[in-house]
Amino acid sequence: MKDAFGAPQSLLVLGGTSEIGLATARRLIARRTRVVRLAGRPSPALTAAADSLRALGADVRTVPFDALDTESHEERLGKIFTEGDIDMVLLAFGVLGDQARDESDPVAAVRVAQTNYTGAVSAGLVCAGALQEQGHGSLVVLSSVAGERARRANFIYGSSKAGLDAFAQGLGDALHGTGVHVMVVRPGFVRSKMTAGLAEAPLATTPEAVAGAIELGLRRRSETVWVPGALRLVMSAVRHVPRPLFRRLPV
């Protein structure tokens, strides 16, 4: 259960090596979170991530998880909830892909879609059901402003995030009144290993800033969080730019 200050005492990160996921875990551990489960493909990076959080005083364990292996989700993720309540699930996995390559390689493009959308639908529903059964908890879904409008430069990734965003909004509506809170987080360009080497977009942010916005959103019981907040107005305008003009924009 959350403590008297509203901070989750237990956290499950789907995508255990995610920079945003780990930044959020560090921030919450500093605020009283004591149990952390990192779900991801076994690797030295996942082990190192667990060790780094353990050094902060949390009870940390890793859980084998592959977004593409949807048939295993119910068993592996469901088992976590049988070991104790989880106050917050952070769905933080995803791949950016390579737009130029993926356009000419449908198999690679499908992998992006299956990871970012299909895998998230499967894992999201399993965790949502477990949260509902325990009667409380928050499901935080990392979406992206890229899902707000498809851009020529990354429409494969953007379309997968658009699907995820719509799914998470609908899931939040379905769970309204059950005690389970769903929050959609829409960061802009995040300076991270995933975006290293890419041209930085305006209003760029950091994993730490996204983690701070997540924590604030949890306290406020927000349903949608933009990072930075100014993107909400920017994307409201972008959505209404006529298509012929939008095609000519350097985006």
N, C-alpha and C positions, 0 to 999 in steps of 0.2 A: 504493500500500500504506500501511497505518497505520505510524506511526513507532514507535520503541522505547518510547514512552510510551503507545501505544495510541490516539493522536489521529489522525483521518482527515486525510490530506494533500490530498484532493480531495472536493468536495461539490457535489451537484446539488440545487437547491431547486425543487421543482415548486410553483409559486405564488410567483413571484419577488418579489412585493410584500407577501407575508404578514409581519405584524409579528413573529410567532413565528419564522418562517423566517429573517428578517433578524437577529433577536436571537440566534438559534442560530449563524448564520454569523459574526456579530461575535465571539461567544464562542469559536468554534472557530479563527477566524483568530488570535486572541490566544494560542491554544494550539498553533500550528504549521500549521494548514490554509493552503495556499497557492494552491490552484486552486478557484475557485467558478464554477458555472454557474447562472444565474438563468433559469428557464423560466417564461414568462408571456406574456400578450397585450402586444404592443408599445404602450408608452404613456410619457408623460413620467415617471410614477411609477416605472416599471421602469428607465428610464435613470438616474433619480436614485438609485435603490437600488443600482445597479451602481457608480455613481460614488462613493457613500459607502463601499462595501466596498473599492473600488480604492484609496481614500485610506488605508486601513489596511494596504496593502502586498500585497494579494492580486491574483492574475491572475484577473480577472473578465470574463466575457462573458455576454451575454443570448441567449436562445434563444426564438424564437417558439413559443408553446404555448397551446392553448385546450382546456380540459378537455372541452368539448362536441364538439370536432372529433376524435372517436375514430379516424376513418380515417387521420388524419395522425400519430397517436402513434408507431407503429412506425418510420416513416421519420425523424421529427424527433428523437425521443428516442434511437432506435438510433444515429443519427449521432454523438451526443455520446460514446457509448462507443467508437466506432471511432477517436476522436481521442485516446484515452488512458483508462486505468482510472479508475473512480470508486469511491472508498472508501465513500461514504455518500450515499444518496438520501433526502431529506426530503420526504415527500408532505404539503404544507402548504396546498393550495388548498381552498376550500370557500366556500359562501354560507349565510348565516343565513336569508334569506328574511323574509317578513312573514306570520306565521301567520294573522292575521285576514284579510288580503287573499288569501292563497294558498288558504284553505279555500273561497272563492267563485270562485277562478280556477284551475281544474285545470291550465291550461297553465303558469302560474307555479309551481304546486306541482311539476309534472313537471320543470321546469327545476332546481329545488332538488335533486330526487332524482337527476337525470341528472348534475349537477355533482358533488355530494358522493359519489355511489355509482358510477354507471355510468362516469363519467370516471375515477374513482379505480381502479376495477377494470381498465380498459383500461391506464392509465398504470402502475399497479402491476405488472401482468403483464409489460408490455414491459420495465420496469426490472429486475424480478426475474429474467427470462430472461437479460438482459445481465449482471447480477451473477453469476448462476450460470455463465455461459459464461466469465467472467474468473476465476471460482473463489474469489472473496472479496468482502466488502463488507457493508454494513448498509442495510436499508430501514427507515426510521423513518416510521410512519404516524400522523398526528395525528387521533385519534378524539375522543371527548368523553364526559363522564359523561352527557350528554343521551341517549346511546344505551343506557344501562343500563336505563332504564325510561321508556316513553312518558308524557309529561306533557301534560295538556290544553293548556297554554300554548304548547307548541312541538313537537307530535307529528310534524309533517311533517319538520322538521329532525332531530328525535330519531330518527325511523325511518330516515332516510338514514344517520345516524351508526351506528345499530345494525347496518345492513347492512354498512357499511364495516368496523366492528370485527370482525364475524364473518368477513368475507372475509380481513382481515389475519391473524387468528388461524389460519385454515385454511391460508393461504399460508405462514405461519411453520412450521406442521407439515409441509407439503409440502416445504419447503426444509431441514428439519432434517438435519444431516449433510452438507450440500453445501458448507459454508463460507460460506453466506449467512445473515446474522442478521436476523431481522425483529423489530422492537420496536414495540408499540402504546402510544401515549401518550394518556392520558385526562385532559385538564385539566377543571377545573370552569369557573366563570364567569371569563373572562379580560378584564381591563380593556383595551380596545383600540378602534380606530376602528369595528370591526364591531359592538361592543356599546354604543357611545356612545348615551346617551339611555335605555338600558334600566335598570330597577331592579336594583341590584347584589344578587347572591345571597350567602349566607353562604360563607365560605372562598374568597372571590374571590382571583384570582391575577393575575400580570402576564406579558407576553411574556418578560421577562428571567428570571423565576422558572421558567417552562416550559423555557426554553433551558438553564438550569442543571440541571434535572431530566433533560433529554435527554442532556446531557454525562455526568452521573453514571451514567445508565442504560447508555450506551454502554460506559463503563469496566467496568461490572459485567456486561455482556452480558445485561441484563435483557430479559425478553420482554414485560412489561407495566409501565408506569410511570403512577402516579396523581399529579396535581398540583393541590393539595397532597396529601401522602401520607395525611392523615387522611380524605380522601374515600373511600378503600378501605373503611374500616369503616362510614362513613356510608351508602354505597351498598349495602353488604352488608345493612344493616338495611332500607333503602328497598325493596330488591327483594322483601322478604318481608312488606311491609305489605299486608293484605287490600285487595282492590280497592274495596269499598264505602267503606272508611275513606280510602284513597288519594285517591278522588274529592273528598273534603271537605277535603283538605289544601291550604293556600294556595301551591301550586306550579304 
